[in-house]
């Protein structure tokens, strides 16, 4: 459990303007590549002229959406910022047309979608990095639909009469492999019939001779048995001539797509089955024991590997060879198996590699493998959010229609239900003016809401179903946080009234979507040696550094000489996961200043915010979830960084329960949080005086509310 992850979640303005690709599960209308002449057909287009072509410059809004839903004029829509459906006039999502091609269903990840189109046309590798659920696998599948099918090949493995442990490999056009195998089987069947006919004639002659002329029945039976075994043994050579159809693309309507996520070496690179009968003519021919790997099945198609860094290092090295050479021999992957003696001729594996993962994938990925992908392709970063505008809201409505169509069992959503889901997308984005692009999580909410409506035999999913689904589909972290809040109430561990010296109700996040109240206590005591700051509560590295930054502020702003005192800071009931991030900085500073100056703190409030060594309050992440946690705990006031005011999107039920106070400096925090007017005013005035003198040296170049770091 990570209680404070705000620094990592802090919005980055440099990323906001970036084109970096945004991930999966999104759906976007297709636009023609501006670099391509409009008169030339794109190689990405479907070979079937009846299929939908990419839109040109004159494409209407409805075509871009992949929907026939009637909307108002585009100019009017662009200014209709308050319309949650972006101007769509629908009764339910049944009125929205869903595009056939996956590439036209991708929402929000415009840059990534354009890269996929170019990569499919030029046969380039792609690495997509981003949070789970943003559309990486969907884009990979979309690429397989853009590749030409006519280039597909079947791969056959033949017995090598010169060396049975080195089977021969032959490639033929897709669909021809089955015909070749059937022809060989038919020829073998005719030979076996002739041999069987001849065998029974000889057996009849031998038995007749033994019974009539020699009158030795037992000798005749033994002779017949020997003849039978001889013929059966001889027929095995005929069966060995039948090739093994290793890769069959006869029924493949699009280029192959192979998901090799988490595949072991044999599944990824191919394998040779072990044969316990290695002698006496009972063994299975080597070529019949060869099994294709995902790299061979993906020949002329797409190989998708998510969490690429989890692949075994040797598998990554061999994958590099396959990418470089375009072919890879199959051998037994188990060193102790008889299959390790077998190695085929090189098998074609001319695939397009799409590697995906989170940010840590780049750190643990084999550097040479990344170099191969980067050197022969593209790298794309998938964003978590996108700017909220009418066009994106219309696409969100289409996303809901897509989820309903793909599931096949859910009732369509009413207009009000779609609006509620768009509001939830805003809330999950955590940034004002943005929508979340984590469509896998939103898709789960759609399915839960649809299941609720279906259980009640309704033909439409309504807003009430979505609200109920939000309660039912809480994450484990949310359930744990709510459980902690209730448990603390039972044991009266949450203090939400009165004034206490050195105690502050801090706020933290668990996971990504749940908040919790995390009390912080401070005590100052005489030291037996040089004074030091002692913090407990399983602090992670970033939290420890935040405490050190706070100690610098205390030394500067306090009249007390703390060089010979120990400052003890306790994060109460931080949990097994400890405390990470620096969002508790203002909480720690307030608690320590209160303990040093012996000024009580109001317990009806909570706070969150990072703190610079100059005393500026910096923005953090998860403010919405933290504010709701404070409201659930019975607190009525929350202090947040002023820069985070635009990110607050709390549920309606909490709006009247809590007052939100934005601040930009530690002096403002103390002015709100400290009790006792005389002591508080004296301390705050002193802080303002010191801060003012310090800021004078900056010649007004810094503002009190810096941008997110």
Residue pairs with C-beta under 8 A, 6 or more apart in sequence:
1 477
1 480
1 510
1 511
1 575
1 576
1 577
2 509
2 510
2 511
2 540
2 577
2 578
2 580
2 581
3 508
3 509
3 510
3 516
3 518
3 571
3 574
3 575
3 577
3 578
3 579
3 580
4 508
4 509
4 518
4 543
4 579
4 580
4 581
4 582
4 583
4 584
5 509
5 512
5 580
5 581
5 621
5 622
6 509
6 581
6 582
6 583
6 608
6 610
6 620
6 621
6 622
7 542
7 581
7 582
7 583
7 610
7 620
7 621
7 709
8 581
8 621
9 430
9 509
9 512
9 620
9 621
9 622
10 610
10 618
10 619
10 620
10 621
10 708
10 709
11 430
11 431
11 619
11 621
11 647
11 708
12 708
13 707
13 708
15 383
18 381
18 383
19 111
20 111
20 380
20 381
20 382
20 383
21 109
21 110
21 111
21 112
21 113
21 115
21 128
21 130
21 380
21 381
21 382
21 383
22 108
22 109
22 110
22 111
22 112
22 130
22 134
22 135
22 382
22 383
22 384
22 386
22 437
23 109
23 112
23 128
23 130
23 131
23 133
23 134
23 135
23 136
23 139
23 382
23 383
23 384
23 437
24 106
24 109
24 133
24 134
24 135
24 136
24 137
24 138
24 139
24 382
24 439
24 440
25 107
25 133
25 134
25 135
25 138
25 399
25 437
25 438
25 439
25 440
25 442
25 443
26 106
26 107
26 108
26 109
26 134
26 135
26 138
26 395
26 399
26 437
26 439
27 66
27 99
27 104
27 105
27 106
27 107
27 108
27 395
27 398
27 399
27 402
28 104
28 105
28 106
28 107
28 108
28 109
28 110
28 113
28 395
29 55
29 59
29 63
29 64
29 65
29 66
29 99
29 104
29 395
30 54
30 55
30 64
30 101
30 103
30 104
30 113
31 54
31 55
31 59
31 64
32 38
32 42
32 54
32 55
32 56
32 57
33 42
33 114
33 117
33 118
36 42
38 56
38 57
42 54
42 117
42 121
43 120
43 121
43 148
44 54
44 117
44 120
44 121
44 146
45 51
45 53
45 54
46 52
46 53
46 101
46 145
47 148
47 149
47 150
51 100
51 101
52 99
52 100
52 101
52 104
55 63
55 64
61 71
61 74
61 77
61 391
61 394
62 68
62 69
62 70
62 71
64 391
65 394
65 395
65 398
66 97
66 98
66 99
66 104
66 105
66 398
67 96
67 97
67 98
67 394
67 398
67 401
68 97
69 88
69 89
69 90
69 95
69 96
69 97
70 89
71 77
71 86
71 87
71 88
71 89
71 394
72 80
72 87
76 87
77 83
77 86
77 87
77 390
77 391
78 389
78 390
78 391
80 86
80 87
80 390
81 389
81 390
83 390
83 393
84 393
84 418
84 419
84 422
84 423
85 393
85 394
85 397
85 415
85 418
85 419
85 422
86 389
86 390
86 391
86 392
86 393
86 394
86 397
87 390
87 394
88 96
88 393
88 394
88 397
90 96
90 397
90 415
90 418
91 414
91 415
92 412
92 413
92 414
92 415
92 460
93 397
93 400
93 401
93 404
93 412
93 413
93 418
94 401
94 412
96 397
96 398
96 401
97 401
98 105
98 398
98 401
98 402
98 405
99 105
101 142
101 145
102 138
102 141
102 142
102 145
103 113
103 116
103 117
103 139
103 142
103 143
103 145
103 146
105 138
105 142
105 402
106 112
106 113
106 135
106 138
106 139
106 142
107 135
107 392
107 395
107 396
107 398
107 399
107 437
107 439
108 135
108 383
108 386
108 392
108 395
108 435
108 437
109 134
109 135
109 139
109 382
109 383
109 437
111 380
112 128
112 135
112 139
112 380
112 382
113 139
113 142
115 126
115 378
115 380
116 126
116 139
116 142
116 143
116 146
117 146
118 124
118 378
119 125
119 126
119 143
119 352
119 377
119 378
120 143
120 146
120 147
120 352
121 146
123 352
124 352
124 376
124 377
124 378
125 323
125 352
125 353
125 354
125 355
125 372
125 373
125 376
125 377
125 378
126 143
126 352
126 353
126 354
126 355
126 373
126 377
126 378
126 379
126 380
127 308
127 354
127 355
127 356
127 370
127 373
127 374
127 377
127 378
127 379
127 380
128 136
128 139
128 140
128 354
128 355
128 356
128 380
128 381
128 382
129 356
129 357
129 358
129 359
129 361
129 362
129 379
129 380
129 381
129 382
130 136
130 358
130 381
130 382
130 383
130 384
131 358
131 382
131 384
131 438
132 358
132 438
132 440
133 438
133 439
133 440
133 441
134 382
134 383
134 384
134 437
134 438
134 439
134 440
135 382
135 437
135 439
136 306
136 354
136 356
136 382
137 259
137 304
137 306
137 356
139 354
140 257
140 259
140 302
140 304
140 354
140 356
141 257
141 302
141 304
143 302
143 352
143 354
144 254
144 255
144 256
144 257
144 301
144 302
145 254
145 255
147 254
147 255
147 300
147 301
147 302
147 352
148 255
149 174
149 252
149 253
149 254
149 255
151 255
151 300
152 173
152 174
152 249
152 252
152 255
152 256
152 299
152 300
152 301
153 171
153 172
153 173
153 174
153 247
153 249
153 299
153 300
153 348
154 171
154 172
154 173
154 174
154 175
154 176
154 177
154 178
154 245
154 247
154 248
154 249
154 250
155 169
155 170
155 171
155 177
155 245
155 246
155 247
155 292
155 296
155 299
155 347
155 348
156 169
156 170
156 171
156 172
156 177
156 180
156 181
156 243
156 244
156 245
156 246
157 167
157 168
157 169
157 170
157 243
157 244
157 246
157 287
157 290
157 344
158 167
158 168
158 169
158 170
158 243
158 244
158 287
159 167
159 168
159 240
159 241
159 243
159 285
159 286
159 287
160 166
160 167
160 168
160 287
164 285
164 286
165 286
165 341
165 342
165 343
166 342
166 343
166 344
166 345
167 244
167 286
167 287
167 290
167 342
167 344
167 345
168 287
168 344
168 345
169 246
169 344
169 345
169 346
169 347
170 243
171 348
172 180
174 249
174 250
174 252
175 249
175 250
177 245
177 247
177 248
177 249
177 250
178 245
178 248
178 250
180 243
181 242
181 243
181 245
184 241
184 242
184 243
185 242
188 238
188 239
188 241
188 242
191 235
191 238
192 235
192 238
195 231
195 234
195 235
195 238
196 231
198 231
199 227
199 228
199 231
202 227
203 224
203 227
203 228
206 220
206 223
206 224
206 227
207 220
207 221
207 223
207 224
209 220
210 216
210 217
210 219
210 220
210 221
210 223
211 217
211 220
214 220
233 281
236 281
239 285
240 285
240 287
240 288
243 287
244 287
244 288
244 290
246 290
246 292
246 296
246 347
247 292
247 296
247 297
247 299
249 256
255 300
255 301
255 302
256 297
256 298
256 299
256 300
256 301
256 302
256 351
257 298
257 301
257 302
257 304
258 294
258 295
258 297
258 298
258 301
258 302
258 303
258 304
258 351
259 294
259 304
259 305
259 306
260 267
260 268
260 294
260 295
260 298
260 303
260 304
260 305
261 304
261 305
261 306
261 307
262 307
262 310
263 294
263 305
263 311
263 315
264 312
264 315
264 333
265 271
265 312
265 314
265 315
265 318
265 333
266 291
266 293
266 333
266 334
267 293
267 294
268 293
268 294
268 295
268 311
268 315
268 319
269 293
269 295
269 315
269 318
269 319
269 322
269 328
269 330
269 333
270 290
270 291
270 292
270 293
270 295
270 296
270 328
270 330
270 331
270 347
271 291
271 293
271 330
271 332
271 333
271 339
272 286
272 289
272 290
272 291
272 330
272 331
272 332
272 337
272 339
272 340
272 342
273 284
273 289
273 291
273 339
274 289
274 332
274 334
274 337
274 338
274 339
275 283
275 284
275 289
275 338
275 339
276 338
277 283
277 284
278 338
286 342
287 344
289 339
289 342
290 330
290 342
290 344
291 330
292 330
292 347
293 328
293 330
293 349
294 303
295 303
295 319
295 322
295 328
295 349
295 351
296 328
296 330
296 347
296 348
296 349
298 349
298 351
299 348
299 349
299 350
299 351
300 350
300 351
301 351
301 352
302 351
302 352
302 354
303 351
303 352
303 353
303 354
304 354
304 356
305 311
305 353
305 354
305 355
305 356
306 356
306 357
307 356
307 357
307 358
307 361
308 316
308 355
308 356
308 357
308 361
308 365
308 369
309 357
309 360
309 361
309 362
309 363
309 364
309 365
311 319
313 366
316 365
316 366
316 369
317 366
317 368
317 369
318 328
319 353
319 369
320 366
320 368
320 369
320 372
321 328
322 328
322 349
322 351
323 353
323 369
323 372
323 373
323 376
324 372
325 346
326 348
326 349
326 350
327 346
327 347
327 348
327 349
327 350
328 346
328 347
328 349
329 343
329 344
329 345
329 346
329 347
330 343
330 344
330 347
331 339
331 340
331 342
331 343
331 344
332 338
332 339
332 340
332 341
332 342
333 339
333 340
334 340
353 373
353 377
355 361
355 365
355 369
355 373
357 365
362 370
373 379
382 437
383 437
384 429
384 436
384 437
384 438
385 429
385 430
385 431
385 434
385 435
385 436
385 437
386 392
386 434
386 435
386 437
387 433
387 434
387 435
388 426
388 429
388 433
388 434
388 435
392 435
393 422
393 435
396 418
396 421
396 422
396 425
396 435
397 418
397 422
399 439
399 442
399 443
400 413
400 418
400 421
400 446
401 412
401 413
403 410
403 443
403 446
403 447
404 410
404 411
404 412
404 413
404 446
404 450
407 447
407 450
409 450
409 454
410 446
410 447
410 450
410 451
410 453
410 454
410 461
411 450
411 453
411 454
411 458
411 459
411 460
411 461
412 459
412 460
412 461
413 421
413 446
413 449
413 450
413 460
413 461
413 466
414 460
414 461
414 462
414 463
416 462
416 463
417 449
417 460
417 461
417 462
417 463
417 465
417 466
419 463
420 463
420 466
420 467
421 442
421 445
421 446
421 449
421 466
422 435
424 442
424 445
424 466
424 470
425 435
425 436
425 442
426 434
426 435
426 436
426 649
427 624
427 649
427 651
428 436
428 438
428 441
428 442
428 513
429 435
429 436
430 436
430 621
430 622
430 623
430 624
430 647
430 649
431 646
431 647
432 646
432 647
432 648
432 649
433 646
436 442
444 473
445 466
445 469
445 470
445 473
448 469
448 472
448 473
449 461
449 465
449 466
449 468
449 469
450 461
450 465
452 461
452 465
452 468
452 469
452 472
453 460
453 461
453 462
453 465
474 482
474 514
475 511
475 512
475 513
475 514
476 511
477 510
477 511
477 512
477 513
477 514
478 510
478 511
478 513
478 514
480 510
480 514
481 510
481 514
481 515
481 516
481 629
482 514
482 632
484 516
484 573
485 494
485 516
485 517
485 629
485 632
485 633
487 493
488 494
488 517
488 573
488 633
489 633
489 634
493 519
493 572
493 573
494 505
494 517
494 519
494 633
494 634
495 503
495 505
495 519
495 603
496 505
496 603
496 604
496 633
496 634
496 635
496 636
497 603
497 604
498 603
499 600
499 601
499 602
499 603
499 675
499 676
500 600
500 601
500 603
501 594
501 595
501 598
501 599
501 600
501 601
502 521
502 522
502 523
502 591
502 592
502 594
502 595
502 601
503 519
503 520
503 521
503 522
503 591
503 594
503 601
503 603
504 519
504 520
504 521
504 587
504 590
504 591
504 594
504 601
504 606
504 607
504 673
505 517
505 518
505 519
505 587
505 603
505 605
505 606
505 607
505 630
505 633
505 635
506 517
506 518
506 519
506 520
506 571
506 584
506 587
506 588
506 606
506 607
506 608
507 515
507 516
507 517
507 518
507 583
507 587
507 606
507 607
507 608
507 626
507 627
507 629
507 630
507 638
508 515
508 516
508 517
508 518
508 579
508 583
508 584
508 608
508 626
509 515
509 516
509 583
509 621
509 622
509 625
509 626
510 516
512 622
513 625
514 625
514 629
515 622
515 624
515 625
515 626
515 627
515 628
515 629
515 630
516 629
517 606
517 629
517 630
517 633
517 635
518 571
518 572
518 573
518 574
518 579
518 584
518 587
519 571
519 572
519 573
520 569
520 570
520 571
520 572
520 584
520 587
520 588
520 591
521 569
521 570
521 572
521 591
522 567
522 568
522 569
522 570
522 588
522 591
522 592
522 594
522 595
523 567
523 568
523 570
523 595
524 560
524 562
524 565
524 566
524 567
524 568
524 592
524 595
524 596
525 565
525 566
525 568
526 564
526 565
526 566
527 564
527 565
527 566
530 563
530 564
531 562
531 563
531 564
531 565
531 566
531 567
532 566
532 567
533 547
533 548
533 551
533 566
533 567
533 569
534 566
534 567
534 568
534 569
535 543
535 544
535 547
535 568
535 569
535 570
535 571
535 588
536 568
536 569
536 570
536 571
537 570
537 571
537 572
537 574
537 578
537 579
538 571
538 574
538 575
538 576
538 577
538 578
538 579
539 547
539 571
539 578
539 579
540 578
540 579
540 580
540 581
542 580
542 581
542 582
543 578
543 579
543 580
543 581
543 582
543 584
545 582
546 581
546 582
546 584
546 585
546 588
546 610
546 611
547 569
547 588
549 582
549 585
549 611
549 612
549 613
550 585
550 588
550 589
550 592
550 611
551 567
551 592
552 613
553 589
553 611
553 613
553 615
553 666
554 562
554 567
554 589
554 592
554 593
554 596
555 562
556 690
557 593
557 615
557 666
557 686
557 687
557 690
558 593
558 596
558 597
559 686
560 596
560 597
562 596
567 592
567 595
567 596
569 588
569 591
569 592
571 579
571 584
581 620
582 610
582 611
582 620
583 608
583 609
583 610
583 620
583 621
583 622
584 608
585 609
585 610
585 611
586 607
586 608
586 609
586 610
586 611
586 617
586 639
586 663
586 666
586 669
587 607
587 608
587 609
589 611
589 666
589 669
590 601
590 607
590 666
590 669
590 670
590 673
590 674
591 601
593 599
593 670
593 683
594 600
594 601
594 674
597 679
597 683
598 679
599 674
599 675
599 676
599 679
599 680
599 683
600 674
600 675
600 676
601 673
601 674
601 675
602 637
602 673
602 674
602 675
604 635
604 636
604 637
605 635
605 636
605 637
605 638
605 639
605 672
605 673
606 626
606 630
606 633
606 635
606 637
606 638
606 639
607 638
607 639
607 640
607 669
607 673
608 620
608 623
608 626
608 638
608 639
608 640
608 641
609 617
609 618
609 619
609 620
609 639
609 640
609 641
609 644
609 663
609 669
610 617
610 618
610 619
610 620
610 641
610 709
611 617
611 618
611 666
612 618
612 706
614 691
614 694
615 665
615 666
615 667
615 687
615 691
616 664
616 665
616 666
616 702
616 704
616 705
616 706
617 641
617 642
617 663
617 664
617 665
617 666
617 668
617 669
617 705
618 641
618 643
618 706
618 708
618 709
619 641
619 643
619 644
619 647
619 708
620 641
620 644
623 640
623 641
623 644
623 647
623 648
624 647
624 648
624 649
624 650
626 638
626 640
627 638
627 640
627 648
627 650
627 654
627 658
627 660
628 650
628 651
628 654
630 638
630 658
631 650
631 654
631 657
631 658
635 658
636 657
636 658
636 659
637 658
637 659
637 661
637 672
638 658
638 659
638 660
638 661
639 661
639 662
639 663
639 669
639 672
639 673
640 648
640 660
640 661
640 662
640 663
641 662
641 663
641 664
641 705
642 662
642 663
642 664
642 704
642 705
643 664
643 705
643 706
643 707
643 708
644 662
645 660
645 662
648 660
650 658
661 672
663 669
663 672
664 704
664 705
665 691
665 704
666 687
667 684
667 687
667 688
667 691
670 680
670 683
670 684
670 687
671 680
671 684
674 680
674 683
674 684
695 702
